[in-house]
Amino acid sequence: MMADKQNMIEKCNEINNLHEETQKKAREFEEERRKFEEMKKKFFANVQQKGGNMGDLKDEVDLKVFYTGQKSGSTELTPMKKVKMHENEIYAMAEAYQGDVIATCGGDGFIKFYDPARTTPFLSLKSPQKGQVMTAISFGFDNDLFVSGSADKLVYIWSISTQRLKSTLVGHADRVSSVCFVKDMTRIVSGSHDRSIKIWDVAKGCISKTIMCGSSCNSVKVTGDKTRIISGHYDGSVKVYSTKTGELIRAFKDLHEASITSVVLDFEGNLVLTSSKDNTLKMIDLRMEKALNYSFRHDEYFNPLEYNTVCFANYGQSVAAGSSDGKLFLWDPETGKLQHILNGGNKGGITGTCYSIISGNLYTSDASGNIVVWS
């Protein structure tokens, strides 16, 4: 008898929960319907003002945008500048913190530097190991030091002012895919295909901590408060580690259905933007410790590269990603809705994006060795 009563209570709870969920969906549907009706009235009024009729509506409205938020085609746009940086594919791109230098590393084995003010490359550095290429690069906060990771398993620290290699860090067992300085400049974090993340002591030139993360690490970033490492992995997961202890703080398992190609922090350090070979971008809110319930995607956006990087652009008002066909996609970070598709800049597939908050310029790199400057 008691068991029957308990079952009845559980059934009632299920019904109540279902009812609440149905009511919630109904309210959401009603809100969408209201917005739809408001938009429709505006479109009809626009047609009537131009002396048209209902049949003209198809010429005034892109129906794909109206119903799905996805634009039907791309906009041909001439960028501010296109600069030939490398003989072939660009693997990584980074901006100095004062916004006055853009660095790229390519398949030709060079690291090259571009001055946005002079709009010209001004420095080239060759990989110390013959036949090897740099696969990752990041600037220090002093605007002089920078660190690079290589296919030869090494991490290099360089100086722009002296144009020389300062030190070589040995410890990884496979290609180094991502590098970055901790803000105090005393430590460097690197991620590798050897399934480890290493924290390096810059002054001593040695490993201070090794984190075994279980899956190849394609991208690492350190939060501005120096307390957390954010990493993106081959298995589609994002992990958060302590820079002090190396302990796992939080794991977002199966965030993507394929390998993550980059993780990037927003300007305030609260949001993590991820990109993946599953052709989507996603967002994690570090304050709530949860992934947001929408993705950035489009039928024409494809990302087949392990190292394709994305970024926040337009002072945080857009999310930017480049596709394998050379198109640049911009989405609204708060809704996931598409803002623009830009075409006409890059030749071949886009391999990365980088935004300068100083100049307001957006940079894209491609498989032909170019960087393109968008205003």
C-alpha positions, 0 to 999 in steps of 0.5 A: 500500500505504501509502495503504491502511494509512493509511486503515485506521488512520484507520478504526480511530481513527474506530471507537475514537472512536465506541466511546468516545462510545457508552460515554460515552452509555451511562454517562450513560443509566445514571446517568439510569436510576438517578435515575429509579428512585430518584425512582419509589421515592420517589413510590411510597412517598409514595402507599403512606404515604397509603394509596393505590394505584398508580392514585393516582400520577397525582394525586401526580406531575406527569408533565411535570415528572417526565419533562422538568423542565417544569411543566404550568401556572403558579402564581397568586401575589399579588406584594408590590406593583404600582406604576403607573409610566408611562402605557404600555410600559416600555422599560428598568429598572435598580437603583441599586447600594445597592438603594434606587432602581429607575428605569424609562423608558417610552413616555410620555417620562419617567424615573421613580424608585421607592423600595422602602422607601417603596414609592412613586415619588418623582421624574420626569424628562422627556426633554430632547427633545420627543417623544423617549423614553429607551430605556436606563438605568443607574446609576453606582457612586456612587448619584447619577449615572445615564446614559440612552440615547435614541431621538434618538441621544443619551446623557445623564448625570444627577444624582439629587441635583440632579434635573438633566441634567449633560451630553449626549453626541453621536456615535451615528447611530441609536437608543441601545439600551443604556448602562452605566458602567465601574466607575471612573466615568470612562467610559461604554459605549453600544450602538446600532442604528448597529452601533457601541459607543462608549466615552465619556470622562465628564470631557471629554464626548466619544468616546474610542473607537468599535468597529464591531461589524457588527450592531446592538447591543442590550445592553452590559455591562462586567465588574467588573475594567473590562477587557472589554465584553460585547455582544449583537447583532441577528445572534444573536451575543455579542462580547467587546471590550477596554475599553482597545483596543477590539479583539475578544477573542472572538466567540460567533457564532450563539449564538442563532437570532434577535436577542439582547435582553439580556446580563447578568453574574452577581454574580461576573462569571464568567457571561454570561446571554443572552436572545433573540427565539428564545425561549431564554436561554443562558449563557456561562462567561467563564473557560472562554470557552465557551457552556454546552451547555444552554438555558433554555426552555419551551413557554409562554415567548415573547419577541418584544421587542428590549429584553426583559431577564432577570436572575439572581435569588434570590442567583444560585440562579435565572434569571428571565425574563418572557414576552409573556403576563405569566408569570414563569419561573424556571430553575435556572442550573446545570441549565437545569431549570424551577423555577417559573412565576408568574402574577398580577402583570403586566398584559400582556407583561413587558418586563424583570426586575431583581433587588435583592441588597440587598432580595432582591426581584425586579422585573418591568416590563410593557407597561402601565407597571407594575412588580411587586415579587416577594419 
